[in-house]
Amino acid sequence: MYQAELKITKQAAKEAGKFLKKEFFTWQKRNIEYKIHNERVTWCDKKAEQIIFKLLKKKFPKYAILSEESGRQDRDSEYTWIIDPLDGTTNFTIHHSMFAVSIALAYKNEIVLGVIYNPILDELYYASQGSGAFKNNKRLKLSKINTLKKSLVTYCHGMGMTNTKKAYKVYERFHGISHHCRHFGVTSLELSMLASGKTEAHLVPGAKLWDVAAGIIIVREAGGLVTDWQNKNWTIKSKTLVAAKKNIHTACLKELKKIKLA
């Protein structure tokens, strides 16, 4: 399904990624601006967004758009593009290679397509509803690890100090009961790592839609579970996220109940 949209989404992600890769290797610490909660944004975020917009609007002019940098551009459409043109901006600005372009498509508030591109490693993750998940044309498989004790758990704090404090508690709890607990600062790639079997779980106390949308369908199409922290099926209105294979997902929910998050 959605093969026409998937083809153009891949093209848009790769073109934006090509630009970001070029800038990454010539980057000087300049023109960094700060949004709410001290989140960084650069002209590269905005230029990458323009590259994506140009392609998507040309091919699908009636679709609505929700992008991290430009907000919502409403149209009378049941389809909405959900875009993070540069996920991992802080990593980018300190010359850390872990960043990505993330684009998802929602139909009637359900994520039906996702593409995530890491331009430095030239890794293109993608999935469409009912068609499986892939990296560079190779089908993704979840990890074979079946115990939380042997699992590598990643987490992201989301937006605001309240969620950051919750993330501290997640780290404190899971660091002691898993193999490792780490924060890479780029949720789209952390979900891609999970879908490709490199890690076993990803936890977010304050999920931003443009950060997680593409990764969620990639994880689901790879066979993983994605819910909120109350074990309700994840939707675009969900504020928390637990993504993992079934038995690790159950173990994560059990441990989250032990944390005092108020």
Secondary structure by P-SEA (a helix, b strand, c coil): caaaaaaaaaaaaaaaaaaaaaaaaaccccccccccccccccaaaaaaaaaaaaaaaaacccbbbbbcccccccccccbbbbbccccaaaaaaacccccbbbbbbbccccccbbbbbbcccccccccccccccccccbbbbccccccccccbbbbbbcccaaaaaaaaaaaaaaaacccbbbbcccaaaaaaaaaaccccbbbbccccccccaaaaaaaaaacccccccccccccccccccccccaaaaaaaaaaaaacccc
